[in-house]
Amino acid sequence: MKKALYGLFAIGCLLMAIGCARMGNPDGGWYDDDPPRVLGSTPVDRATGVTSQKITIYFDEYIKISDPSQSVIISPPQLEVPDIAAKGKKIVVELKDTLKPDMTYTIDFSDAISDNNEDNPLGNYTFTFSTGQQTDTLEVSGYVLSAENLDPVAGIMVGLYDDLADSAFRTKPLLRVSRTDANGHFIIRGVAEGEYRIYALQDADGNYSFSQKSEMIAFSHQTYKPYVKPDIRQDTIWRDSLHIDNIEQVNYMHYYPDDIVLTAFQETLTDRYRLKTERKDADRIQVFFSYGNEQLPVIHGLNFNSDDAFMVETSAKKDSITYWLRDTLLVNQDTLSFTMSYLMTDSLGQLVEQTDTIEALAKTPYAKRQKALQKEYETWLKQQEKKRKREEPYDSIYPVKPLQPRYDVPQAMDPDRSVFIELPTPPARIDTAGIHLYTKVDSLWYLASYELQQRDSLLRSYEMIVDWQPGAEYSFEVDSAAIVDIYGLACKPFKQGVRVKSLDDYATLFLDITGQPDSGAVVVQLLDKGDKVVATSKMDSDHTASFYYVKPGTYYSRAFIDLNENGVWDTGDYDADCQAEAVYYYPRSIETKAKFDISLAWNLKAKRLDQQKPSALVKKTAAKKRQRKNRNADRAAQLGIEYKK
């Protein structure tokens, strides 16, 4: 009998051990997916009549806080940086600014708080208290986008003023503030009833007001009166990462406005000063300025005669200038000393004449350059001597290096494309009689007409404009010495066959534009998958933007309102009360096929700005929002068992 009892007991123990092993999961057990839980605080959350500048928040486990100086936003903003630290199972915040009377304070931790071991974020946590007899609870929310391309602007400060004057943004700190997340979204909490203006500010100096041109800003003349009303939303309850358990209707308080959209820009930095002067190549001196000016500097040589010594080449914005030395004697001179007089911005923001004394030293001295040339000559001489001994053809005269232009002439040409010629040095002479374009007609070659133009202020860049005939064959030819530079170097002969593509290789796209403002031209850009411009068209009088010779593929489109009709997008200016030129995106991709004409209707204002840009083009610069982990549900799915929290 005892043996039977012992046997039953052993079997029971074995079954219990198996059951315990299954429940206990000997391969590691269940994860701790629970975020920290707030147990209490001093003062209590939403307390009124608070006078202490020290806030302590208690948690049920050891916690940490990531980058509090950037992730924690205190409103109203603190001019003196507060101390924010995690200490075991509590967070201590010590405010340094004197508390304002009858003011609601919010400390927005966002998702910066997490447990110390598993790094589970607490989520959007905000602590609130008031120095008055009531706590303000209204909220204002929306989005901040880049004015230039409607990308979300992450990490920019957004704030309110109850002072509605334009001067407040320049003279006062923001009243209540928030910061945008990775999607450019913001929520300003603890707002009192009243009327406000809203601004965005990339605060460079920590004074919570617009004080530097380098700061990105957004502003609006519209005023807002926050309010709240009951509403219903649908909440999705997930069983795990793939399966929905339930969809519930939830009553909540809806805070308005919640759809504010601000477009942020940086003003053009017009302060002008000389950045640097360099002479990397002996034949040119380059001068760089922070900002361009139509009035170019005046140079007076100190150890050389500067009269007619240079050919001057400027960038399009005239913020960099290249002085090409005409005389090879000056090229061979290692140090060129001169004075440069130019316009510079003074401390009052006015342009005044500034004169600098400059020594331009060649990066590679003349002796070293001559040594390298001599080495090249000796190498050539040895090669010719070897050929002579082998009784092979050889040269007895050292060849002069030719000028080497870069001809941008593709063998397969788009009908709306030009030929470009880029020169390494400024030309002394371009003989168009030595530059030929032939077209093939019925197996015979005939001269074709073209127009050769210098490209804007680019001294060494030329464009050949041709009325290409689709499907035709051409031959582009350059005679020897047709192009000669200022140092006497001449080009070699060049020949390139060209076939212009047939119209059957392309699509045509027409965009019918509506919703445009009353003033300003509408410039429409065709974009590739990287948000880069591939073609530009100006809306015509029929409100249509036309794109011809479009290659088959996937495209997107952007439009901007060209207020000054200069053909380029321009940024804003706060003091001039000028917003950046408005930008819009066609909300979908555009598929083009060869031989097809595509017509699309586009109402620029059919969607709110934050909903226009296709997600495939949106660039998010900030890290994604930290999410609570749900590893136990995934683990249960792998084990084939049901997991219930």
C-alpha positions as CSV (number, residue, x, y, z in Angstrom):
1,M,0.0,0.0,0.0
2,K,2.8,2.3,0.9
3,K,4.6,1.6,-2.3
4,A,1.5,2.5,-4.3
5,L,1.1,5.7,-2.4
6,Y,4.7,6.6,-2.9
7,G,4.3,5.9,-6.6
8,L,1.2,8.1,-6.9
9,F,3.0,10.8,-5.0
10,A,6.0,10.6,-7.4
11,I,3.8,10.8,-10.5
12,G,2.0,13.8,-9.0
13,C,5.3,15.6,-8.3
14,L,6.4,14.9,-11.9
15,L,3.2,16.3,-13.3
16,M,3.5,19.4,-11.1
17,A,7.1,19.9,-12.2
18,I,6.0,19.7,-15.9
19,G,3.2,22.1,-15.3
20,C,5.4,24.5,-13.4
21,A,8.0,24.3,-16.1
22,R,5.5,25.2,-18.8
23,M,4.1,28.1,-16.8
24,G,7.5,29.4,-15.7
25,N,9.0,29.4,-19.2
26,P,12.5,28.2,-18.3
27,D,13.9,29.9,-21.5
28,G,13.7,33.3,-19.8
29,G,10.2,34.0,-18.6
30,W,7.9,36.9,-19.4
31,Y,9.4,40.3,-20.1
32,D,8.8,43.4,-18.1
33,D,6.9,45.5,-20.6
34,D,5.2,47.7,-18.0
35,P,6.3,51.4,-18.1
36,P,7.0,53.2,-14.8
37,R,3.9,54.3,-12.9
38,V,3.5,57.6,-11.1
39,L,2.8,57.0,-7.4
40,G,2.5,60.7,-6.3
41,S,4.2,64.0,-6.3
42,T,5.1,67.1,-4.2
43,P,3.2,69.2,-4.8
44,V,0.4,67.1,-6.2
45,D,-0.4,67.2,-9.9
46,R,-2.7,70.1,-10.8
47,A,-2.2,71.7,-7.4
48,T,-3.1,75.3,-7.0
49,G,-1.6,78.1,-4.9
50,V,1.9,76.5,-5.3
51,T,4.8,78.6,-4.0
52,S,7.7,76.0,-4.0
53,Q,10.1,76.0,-7.0
54,K,11.0,72.4,-6.3
55,I,8.8,69.6,-7.8
56,T,9.4,65.9,-6.9
57,I,7.6,63.1,-8.8
58,Y,7.6,59.6,-7.3
59,F,7.5,56.3,-9.3
60,D,7.0,52.6,-8.6
61,E,10.5,51.6,-9.9
62,Y,13.9,53.0,-10.7
63,I,13.6,55.4,-13.6
64,K,15.8,57.4,-16.0
65,I,15.2,60.5,-18.1
66,S,16.8,61.0,-21.5
67,D,18.3,64.3,-22.5
68,P,16.1,66.5,-20.3
69,S,17.5,69.8,-21.6
70,Q,16.1,69.0,-25.0
71,S,13.2,66.7,-24.4
72,V,11.5,68.4,-21.4
73,I,9.6,71.6,-22.1
74,I,8.5,73.9,-19.3
75,S,5.9,76.5,-19.9
76,P,6.0,79.4,-19.3
77,P,9.6,79.2,-20.6
78,Q,12.4,79.5,-18.1
79,L,15.1,82.0,-19.0
80,E,17.4,80.4,-16.4
81,V,17.9,76.7,-17.1
82,P,16.2,74.5,-14.5
83,D,17.7,71.5,-12.9
84,I,16.0,68.3,-14.0
85,A,17.4,65.0,-12.7
86,A,16.3,61.3,-12.1
87,K,17.3,60.2,-8.6
88,G,16.4,56.5,-8.0
89,K,12.6,56.2,-8.0
90,K,11.9,59.9,-8.4
91,I,12.4,62.9,-10.6
92,V,13.4,66.3,-9.1
93,V,12.8,69.5,-11.0
94,E,14.1,72.7,-9.5
95,L,13.0,75.9,-11.2
96,K,15.4,78.8,-11.1
97,D,13.2,81.6,-12.4
98,T,10.8,83.3,-9.9
99,L,7.3,81.9,-10.1
100,K,4.8,84.2,-11.7
101,P,1.6,84.9,-9.9
102,D,-1.7,83.4,-11.1
103,M,0.1,81.3,-13.7
104,T,-0.4,77.7,-14.8
105,Y,2.9,75.8,-15.2
106,T,3.3,72.7,-17.3
107,I,6.3,70.4,-17.3
108,D,6.0,68.3,-20.5
109,F,8.2,65.3,-20.3
110,S,7.0,63.8,-23.6
111,D,8.4,60.3,-23.8
112,A,11.7,61.0,-22.0
113,I,10.9,59.0,-18.9
114,S,11.5,55.3,-18.9
115,D,12.3,52.5,-16.5
116,N,15.9,52.0,-15.7
117,N,16.3,48.3,-16.8
118,E,14.0,47.6,-19.8
119,D,13.8,51.2,-21.1
120,N,10.0,51.1,-21.3
121,P,8.8,54.7,-22.0
122,L,6.1,56.2,-19.8
123,G,4.6,57.9,-22.8
124,N,3.3,61.5,-23.1
125,Y,3.5,62.7,-19.5
126,T,2.8,66.3,-18.4
127,F,2.9,67.6,-14.9
128,T,0.8,70.7,-14.1
129,F,0.5,73.1,-11.2
130,S,-0.7,76.7,-10.7
131,T,0.4,79.5,-8.6
132,G,-3.1,80.9,-8.7
133,Q,-6.4,79.6,-7.5
134,Q,-7.2,77.6,-10.7
135,T,-5.4,75.5,-13.3
136,D,-5.7,76.5,-17.0
137,T,-6.4,73.4,-19.1
138,L,-6.9,74.5,-22.7
139,E,-4.7,73.2,-25.5
140,V,-3.6,74.5,-28.9
141,S,-2.1,72.1,-31.5
142,G,-1.0,71.8,-35.1
143,Y,2.0,71.3,-37.3
144,V,5.2,73.2,-38.4
145,L,6.4,72.5,-41.9
146,S,9.4,73.8,-43.9
147,A,8.2,76.7,-46.1
148,E,10.4,75.6,-48.9
149,N,9.4,71.9,-49.3
150,L,6.6,71.2,-46.7
151,D,8.8,68.6,-44.8
152,P,7.9,68.4,-41.1
153,V,10.2,70.6,-38.9
154,A,11.2,68.5,-35.9
155,G,12.4,70.0,-32.6
156,I,11.4,73.6,-33.3
157,M,9.8,75.6,-30.5
158,V,6.2,76.8,-30.9
159,G,4.8,79.4,-28.6
160,L,1.9,81.8,-27.9
161,Y,1.6,85.5,-27.1
162,D,-1.4,87.2,-25.6
163,D,0.3,90.5,-26.8
164,L,-1.0,90.7,-30.3
165,A,1.5,93.4,-31.5
166,D,4.2,92.4,-34.1
167,S,6.9,93.8,-31.9
168,A,6.2,91.2,-29.1
169,F,8.1,88.5,-31.1
170,R,11.2,90.7,-31.0
171,T,10.9,92.1,-27.5
172,K,9.3,89.6,-25.2
173,P,9.8,85.9,-24.4
174,L,7.1,83.6,-25.6
175,L,4.2,83.1,-23.1
176,R,3.6,79.4,-23.4
177,V,5.7,77.0,-25.4
178,S,5.9,73.5,-26.8
179,R,8.3,71.6,-29.2
180,T,7.5,69.7,-32.4
181,D,7.9,65.9,-32.6
182,A,9.3,63.9,-35.6
183,N,6.1,64.6,-37.6
184,G,6.3,68.4,-37.0
185,H,3.3,68.1,-34.6
186,F,3.0,70.2,-31.4
187,I,0.7,70.6,-28.5
188,I,0.8,73.7,-26.3
189,R,-0.8,72.9,-22.9
190,G,-2.0,74.8,-19.9
191,V,-3.5,77.7,-22.0
192,A,-5.9,80.1,-20.4
193,E,-9.0,81.5,-22.1
194,G,-8.1,84.5,-24.3
195,E,-6.9,85.6,-27.7
196,Y,-3.4,84.6,-28.9
197,R,-1.0,84.8,-31.8
198,I,1.3,81.8,-32.5
199,Y,4.9,81.6,-33.6
200,A,7.6,79.0,-34.2
201,L,11.2,79.7,-33.3
202,Q,14.5,77.7,-33.5
203,D,15.9,79.6,-30.5
204,A,19.6,79.9,-30.9
205,D,20.4,82.0,-27.8
206,G,17.8,80.8,-25.3
207,N,15.9,84.1,-24.9
208,Y,12.6,82.7,-26.3
209,S,12.3,85.6,-28.7
210,F,13.4,86.3,-32.3
211,S,16.7,88.0,-32.1
212,Q,19.0,86.5,-34.8
213,K,18.5,86.2,-38.5
214,S,20.0,82.7,-38.4
215,E,17.0,81.5,-36.3
216,M,14.3,79.6,-38.3
217,I,10.9,81.2,-37.6
218,A,7.2,81.0,-38.6
219,F,4.6,83.5,-37.9
220,S,0.9,84.2,-38.7
221,H,-1.3,87.3,-38.3
222,Q,-4.3,85.1,-37.6
223,T,-5.4,85.1,-33.9
224,Y,-6.8,82.1,-32.0
225,K,-9.2,81.7,-29.2
226,P,-8.8,78.3,-27.6
227,Y,-11.9,76.3,-26.5
228,V,-12.9,72.8,-25.7
229,K,-16.0,70.6,-26.3
230,P,-17.0,67.0,-25.8
231,D,-16.4,64.6,-28.7
232,I,-16.2,60.9,-29.6
233,R,-13.3,59.0,-31.2
234,Q,-12.6,55.4,-32.1
235,D,-9.8,53.7,-30.3
236,T,-8.3,50.5,-31.7
237,I,-7.5,47.8,-29.1
238,W,-4.7,45.5,-30.4
239,R,-4.5,41.9,-29.3
240,D,-0.9,41.8,-30.6
241,S,1.2,43.6,-33.2
242,L,-0.9,42.0,-36.1
243,H,-4.4,41.4,-34.7
244,I,-7.1,43.9,-33.7
245,D,-9.1,42.8,-30.6
246,N,-11.7,45.5,-30.6
247,I,-12.6,49.0,-31.7
248,E,-14.2,51.1,-29.0
249,Q,-16.0,54.5,-29.1
250,V,-14.5,56.7,-26.5
251,N,-15.9,60.0,-25.1
252,Y,-13.3,62.7,-24.7
253,M,-12.7,66.4,-24.5
254,H,-11.6,67.8,-27.8
255,Y,-9.4,70.9,-27.6
256,Y,-9.5,73.5,-30.4
257,P,-7.8,74.8,-32.5
258,D,-6.0,71.5,-33.4
259,D,-5.3,72.2,-37.1
260,I,-2.9,75.1,-37.1
261,V,-0.2,74.9,-39.8
262,L,2.9,77.1,-39.7
263,T,5.4,77.3,-42.5
264,A,8.9,78.0,-41.1
265,F,11.8,79.7,-43.0
266,Q,15.2,81.3,-42.4
267,E,15.7,84.8,-43.5
268,T,18.4,85.5,-46.0
269,L,21.6,86.4,-44.1
270,T,22.4,89.8,-45.7
271,D,25.3,90.8,-43.4
272,R,28.3,91.1,-45.7
273,Y,31.9,90.4,-44.8
274,R,34.9,88.7,-46.4
275,L,35.1,85.0,-45.4
276,K,38.5,84.1,-46.9
277,T,40.9,84.6,-49.8
278,E,42.8,81.7,-51.3
279,R,45.1,80.9,-54.2
280,K,44.9,77.1,-54.5
281,D,45.9,77.3,-58.2
282,A,48.6,79.8,-59.2
283,D,46.6,81.2,-62.1
284,R,43.7,82.5,-60.0
285,I,42.8,84.2,-56.7
286,Q,39.4,83.4,-55.2
287,V,37.6,85.6,-52.7
288,F,34.6,84.4,-50.7
289,F,32.0,86.7,-49.1
290,S,29.1,85.9,-46.7
291,Y,26.7,87.7,-49.1
292,G,27.0,89.1,-52.6
293,N,26.8,92.6,-53.9
294,E,26.5,94.1,-57.4
295,Q,29.4,96.4,-56.7
296,L,32.5,94.3,-57.0
297,P,35.7,94.9,-55.0
298,V,38.4,97.2,-56.2
299,I,41.9,95.8,-56.2
300,H,45.1,97.8,-56.1
301,G,48.4,95.8,-56.5
302,L,51.2,96.5,-54.1
303,N,54.0,94.3,-55.7
304,F,52.5,94.1,-59.2
305,N,50.6,96.3,-61.7
306,S,46.9,95.4,-61.2
307,D,45.7,97.4,-64.2
308,D,44.1,95.0,-66.6
309,A,45.8,92.1,-64.7
310,F,42.6,90.0,-64.2
311,M,39.7,88.5,-65.9
312,V,36.9,88.5,-63.3
313,E,34.4,85.6,-62.9
314,T,31.6,85.7,-60.3
315,S,29.1,83.3,-59.0
316,A,25.4,83.8,-59.7
317,K,24.9,85.4,-56.3
318,K,28.2,87.3,-56.5
319,D,29.2,86.0,-53.1
320,S,32.4,84.4,-54.6
321,I,34.7,86.0,-57.1
322,T,37.5,84.5,-59.1
323,Y,40.3,86.7,-60.4
324,W,42.1,85.0,-63.3
325,L,45.6,86.2,-63.9
326,R,46.1,87.2,-67.5
327,D,49.9,87.4,-67.4
328,T,51.9,84.2,-66.9
329,L,54.6,86.3,-65.2
330,L,52.1,87.0,-62.5
331,V,51.1,83.3,-62.4
332,N,54.7,82.4,-61.8
333,Q,55.0,85.0,-58.9
334,D,54.5,83.1,-55.6
335,T,53.2,86.0,-53.6
336,L,50.8,88.7,-54.8
337,S,50.2,91.6,-52.4
338,F,47.3,94.0,-52.9
339,T,44.6,96.0,-51.2
340,M,41.0,95.1,-51.7
341,S,38.2,97.7,-51.1
342,Y,34.7,96.3,-50.8
343,L,31.4,97.0,-49.1
344,M,30.9,95.4,-45.6
345,T,28.1,95.5,-43.1
346,D,28.9,97.5,-40.0
347,S,27.5,97.0,-36.5
348,L,24.5,99.1,-37.4
349,G,23.6,96.9,-40.3
350,Q,24.7,99.5,-42.9
351,L,27.1,98.9,-45.9
352,V,30.3,100.8,-45.5
353,E,33.6,100.6,-47.4
354,Q,36.2,98.3,-46.0
355,T,39.8,98.1,-47.2
356,D,42.0,95.0,-46.5
357,T,45.6,94.3,-47.3
358,I,45.9,90.8,-48.6
359,E,48.9,88.5,-49.5
360,A,47.8,85.8,-51.9
361,L,50.3,82.9,-51.7
362,A,50.3,80.2,-54.3
363,K,49.6,76.9,-52.7
364,T,52.3,75.2,-54.8
365,P,55.4,77.4,-55.2
366,Y,56.9,78.2,-58.6
367,A,60.0,76.1,-58.0
368,K,58.0,73.1,-57.1
369,R,55.8,73.5,-60.2
370,Q,58.8,73.8,-62.4
371,K,60.4,70.7,-60.9
372,A,57.2,68.7,-61.7
373,L,57.2,70.0,-65.3
374,Q,60.9,69.0,-65.6
375,K,60.1,65.5,-64.4
376,E,57.3,65.2,-66.9
377,Y,59.7,66.3,-69.7
378,E,62.4,63.8,-68.7
379,T,59.9,61.0,-68.6
380,W,58.7,61.9,-72.1
381,L,62.3,62.2,-73.3
382,K,63.1,58.6,-72.0
383,Q,60.0,57.3,-73.8
384,Q,61.0,58.9,-77.1
385,E,64.6,57.6,-76.7
386,K,63.3,54.0,-76.3
387,K,61.2,54.3,-79.4
388,R,64.2,55.7,-81.4
389,K,66.4,52.7,-80.3
390,R,63.7,50.3,-81.3
391,E,63.5,52.1,-84.6
392,E,59.8,53.1,-83.9
393,P,58.3,56.4,-84.9
394,Y,59.1,59.0,-82.2
395,D,58.8,62.8,-81.6
396,S,61.7,65.1,-81.4
397,I,59.7,68.2,-80.2
398,Y,58.0,68.2,-76.8
399,P,54.2,68.6,-77.5
400,V,52.3,71.5,-76.0
401,K,49.4,70.5,-73.8
402,P,46.1,71.3,-75.5
403,L,43.2,73.1,-74.0
404,Q,40.7,70.4,-72.8
405,P,37.1,71.7,-72.9
406,R,34.4,69.4,-71.5
407,Y,31.7,68.9,-74.2
408,D,28.4,67.8,-72.7
409,V,26.9,66.2,-75.8
410,P,25.0,62.9,-75.2
411,Q,24.8,60.5,-78.0
412,A,21.0,60.2,-77.4
413,M,19.6,63.7,-77.1
414,D,16.3,64.8,-75.7
415,P,14.5,67.3,-78.0
416,D,14.4,70.1,-75.4
417,R,18.1,69.7,-74.3
418,S,21.1,71.9,-75.1
419,V,24.7,71.2,-75.7
420,F,27.1,72.6,-73.0
421,I,30.7,73.5,-73.3
422,E,32.7,74.0,-70.1
423,L,36.2,75.4,-70.3
424,P,39.0,74.9,-67.7
425,T,40.3,78.4,-68.1
426,P,38.8,81.7,-69.5
427,P,38.7,81.9,-73.3
428,A,40.6,84.5,-75.3
429,R,38.8,83.5,-78.5
430,I,36.0,81.3,-79.5
431,D,35.7,81.0,-83.3
432,T,32.1,79.9,-84.0
433,A,33.1,79.3,-87.6
434,G,35.2,76.4,-86.3
435,I,32.2,74.9,-84.4
436,H,29.9,73.0,-86.6
437,L,26.6,71.2,-86.4
438,Y,25.5,69.0,-89.2
439,T,22.1,67.2,-89.7
440,K,21.5,64.2,-91.8
441,V,18.7,64.4,-94.4
442,D,18.2,61.5,-96.8
443,S,21.7,60.2,-96.2
444,L,23.2,63.6,-96.9
445,W,24.8,66.0,-94.3
446,Y,23.8,69.6,-94.2
447,L,24.8,72.5,-91.9
448,A,22.3,73.1,-89.1
449,S,21.8,76.4,-87.3
450,Y,22.5,77.0,-83.6
451,E,23.1,79.8,-81.2
452,L,26.0,79.8,-78.8
453,Q,25.5,81.8,-75.6
454,Q,27.6,82.5,-72.5
455,R,25.7,81.1,-69.4
456,D,24.8,84.1,-67.2
457,S,27.9,85.3,-65.3
458,L,29.8,82.1,-65.8
459,L,32.9,83.1,-67.7
460,R,33.8,79.6,-68.8
461,S,30.4,78.0,-69.5
462,Y,28.6,78.2,-72.9
463,E,25.3,76.8,-74.1
464,M,24.5,75.8,-77.6
465,I,20.8,76.2,-78.3
466,V,19.5,74.0,-81.1
467,D,16.0,73.5,-82.6
468,W,16.4,69.7,-82.5
469,Q,14.2,67.6,-84.8
470,P,12.9,64.5,-83.1
471,G,14.2,61.3,-84.6
472,A,16.9,63.1,-86.6
473,E,20.7,62.4,-86.6
474,Y,23.3,65.1,-86.1
475,S,27.0,65.5,-85.9
476,F,28.7,68.0,-83.5
477,E,32.2,68.9,-84.6
478,V,34.9,71.3,-83.3
479,D,37.9,72.3,-85.4
480,S,41.4,72.4,-84.0
481,A,42.2,75.8,-82.3
482,A,38.5,76.9,-82.6
483,I,38.8,77.7,-78.8
484,V,41.9,79.4,-77.4
485,D,42.3,80.3,-73.7
486,I,44.1,83.4,-72.2
487,Y,47.3,81.5,-71.9
488,G,47.4,80.5,-75.6
489,L,46.4,76.9,-75.2
490,A,44.2,75.7,-78.1
491,C,41.6,72.9,-78.2
492,K,42.1,69.7,-80.3
493,P,39.5,68.5,-82.9
494,F,36.4,66.9,-81.5
495,K,33.5,65.0,-83.1
496,Q,30.4,63.5,-81.6
497,G,27.4,61.8,-83.3
498,V,24.0,62.7,-81.9
499,R,20.6,61.0,-82.3
500,V,17.6,62.9,-81.2
501,K,15.0,60.7,-79.6
502,S,11.6,60.2,-81.2
503,L,8.4,61.7,-79.8
504,D,7.3,58.1,-79.3
505,D,9.8,57.9,-76.4
506,Y,8.0,60.5,-74.3
507,A,4.8,61.4,-72.6
508,T,3.2,64.9,-72.3
509,L,1.8,66.1,-69.0
510,F,-0.7,68.9,-68.5
511,L,-1.6,70.2,-65.0
512,D,-4.8,72.2,-64.8
513,I,-4.3,74.6,-61.8
514,T,-7.0,76.0,-59.6
515,G,-7.0,77.6,-56.2
516,Q,-4.1,79.9,-56.8
517,P,-3.8,83.3,-55.1
518,D,-4.9,86.5,-56.9
519,S,-1.3,87.8,-57.2
520,G,2.0,86.2,-58.3
521,A,2.9,83.8,-61.0
522,V,2.5,80.1,-60.4
523,V,5.7,78.1,-61.1
524,V,5.2,74.4,-61.3
525,Q,8.0,71.9,-60.9
526,L,8.1,68.2,-61.9
527,L,10.0,66.2,-59.3
528,D,11.7,62.8,-59.2
529,K,11.4,60.2,-56.4
530,G,14.1,62.1,-54.5
531,D,12.1,65.4,-54.5
532,K,14.6,66.9,-57.0
533,V,13.4,69.1,-59.8
534,V,13.6,67.5,-63.3
535,A,11.6,70.1,-65.2
536,T,9.9,73.5,-64.6
537,S,6.9,75.1,-66.3
538,K,5.2,78.4,-65.6
539,M,1.4,78.3,-65.5
540,D,0.0,80.0,-68.6
541,S,-3.1,82.2,-69.1
542,D,-5.3,79.1,-69.4
543,H,-4.2,78.1,-65.9
544,T,-2.3,75.1,-67.3
545,A,1.3,74.0,-66.7
546,S,2.6,71.9,-69.6
547,F,5.5,69.5,-69.6
548,Y,6.7,68.0,-72.9
549,Y,9.2,65.3,-73.6
550,V,8.6,63.6,-70.2
551,K,10.3,60.2,-69.9
552,P,8.2,57.3,-68.8
553,G,8.3,56.8,-65.0
554,T,7.0,58.0,-61.6
555,Y,7.0,61.7,-60.9
556,Y,5.6,64.2,-58.3
557,S,4.8,67.9,-58.6
558,R,5.3,71.0,-56.6
559,A,4.2,74.6,-57.2
560,F,5.2,77.9,-55.6
561,I,3.7,81.3,-55.9
562,D,6.4,83.5,-57.5
563,L,5.4,86.9,-56.0
564,N,8.3,88.9,-57.5
565,E,8.3,86.7,-60.7
566,N,12.0,86.1,-60.6
567,G,11.6,82.4,-61.4
568,V,13.0,81.1,-58.1
569,W,11.5,80.5,-54.6
570,D,12.2,83.3,-52.1
571,T,12.3,83.1,-48.4
572,G,10.5,85.5,-46.0
573,D,11.4,88.5,-43.9
574,Y,9.7,89.2,-40.6
575,D,10.5,92.9,-40.3
576,A,9.2,93.4,-43.8
577,D,6.1,91.5,-42.9
578,C,6.8,89.1,-45.8
579,Q,6.1,85.4,-45.7
580,A,8.1,83.0,-47.7
581,E,6.6,82.3,-51.1
582,A,3.8,79.7,-50.7
583,V,4.5,76.1,-51.7
584,Y,2.0,73.4,-52.6
585,Y,2.4,69.7,-53.5
586,Y,0.3,67.6,-55.8
587,P,-0.9,65.0,-53.2
588,R,-0.2,61.8,-55.4
589,S,2.4,60.4,-57.6
590,I,2.2,60.8,-61.3
591,E,2.7,57.9,-63.6
592,T,3.8,58.6,-67.2
593,K,3.9,56.3,-70.2
594,A,5.5,56.7,-73.6
595,K,3.1,58.0,-76.4
596,F,0.5,59.1,-73.8
597,D,-0.8,62.6,-73.0
598,I,-1.8,63.0,-69.4
599,S,-4.1,65.7,-68.1
600,L,-4.6,66.2,-64.3
601,A,-6.7,68.7,-62.3
602,W,-4.9,70.2,-59.3
603,N,-6.6,72.4,-56.8
604,L,-3.7,73.9,-54.8
605,K,-5.8,74.3,-51.6
606,A,-8.0,71.2,-51.8
607,K,-6.0,69.7,-48.9
608,R,-4.4,71.3,-45.8
609,L,-0.7,71.9,-46.2
610,D,0.4,69.2,-43.7
611,Q,-1.7,66.6,-45.7
612,Q,-0.4,67.5,-49.2
613,K,3.1,66.2,-49.6
614,P,3.2,62.5,-50.6
615,S,4.7,60.3,-47.8
616,A,7.3,58.9,-50.2
617,L,8.9,62.4,-50.4
618,V,8.6,63.4,-46.8
619,K,12.0,63.6,-45.0
620,K,11.9,63.2,-41.2
621,T,15.1,64.4,-39.5
622,A,14.2,63.5,-35.9
623,A,14.2,60.1,-34.3
624,K,10.9,58.2,-34.3
625,K,8.8,58.5,-31.2
626,R,9.6,55.9,-28.6
627,Q,7.0,53.2,-28.3
628,R,6.1,51.0,-25.5
629,K,7.3,47.4,-26.1
630,N,4.9,44.5,-26.5
631,R,7.3,41.6,-26.4
632,N,5.1,39.3,-24.3
633,A,2.4,39.3,-26.9
634,D,4.9,38.4,-29.6
635,R,6.4,35.7,-27.4
636,A,3.0,34.2,-26.6
637,A,2.2,34.1,-30.4
638,Q,5.5,32.2,-30.9
639,L,4.6,29.7,-28.2
640,G,1.1,29.3,-29.6
641,I,-0.7,30.4,-26.4
642,E,-3.0,33.2,-25.6
643,Y,-1.5,36.2,-23.8
644,K,-3.7,38.4,-21.7
645,K,-2.3,41.4,-19.9
